Amino acid sequence: MSIQFTQEQARTLAGVSPETIRHWRKAVPYLSAKTGKAARYSFPELVGLAATNELVKALGVHIAAVSGGVDALFRLLMNSNVAAFQETVAVVTANKAALETKITACEQSALMVPLKPLVSRIQQSMLPALPNTEQATLPFPPKIVRSRS
């Protein structure tokens, strides 16, 4: 069984607002089933949300223009090995998606999102680096002090 994330956790880890998710649910069939407080997201779905956010925010693409490709991307991510995401680039067109390790010639215009930085950012948010707990070396030697009581 895999870890499931609440909607609030998924939004926080993927960096999207509640309004954005609501809008995407109307445009992307895969996300339309993720409604209500009981909706849960898997790690591949978090990566899909983060990749979709990259397409929309960083590349300025309207979700309606790539809704078929984003829907295909979510389905691909759910059926893929999560360990392979570190070396994978999501290639999204208006109606299709592919997960590629090597980019070859494309038949049509496509948007590419490397998954490694998204996965790293999500993992870092889930498991932030622990602070160094080693005691620093004192700049002076310790001294025994006797009390005069």
Secondary structure, 3 states (H helix, E strand, C coil): CCCCEEHHHHHHHHCCCHHHHHHHHHHCHHHHCCCCCCCEECHHHHHHHHHHHHHHHHCCCCHHHCHHHHHHHHHHHHCCCHHHHHHCEEEECCCCEEEECCCCCCCCCCEEEECHHHHHHHHHHHCCCCCCCCCCCCCCCCCCCCCCC
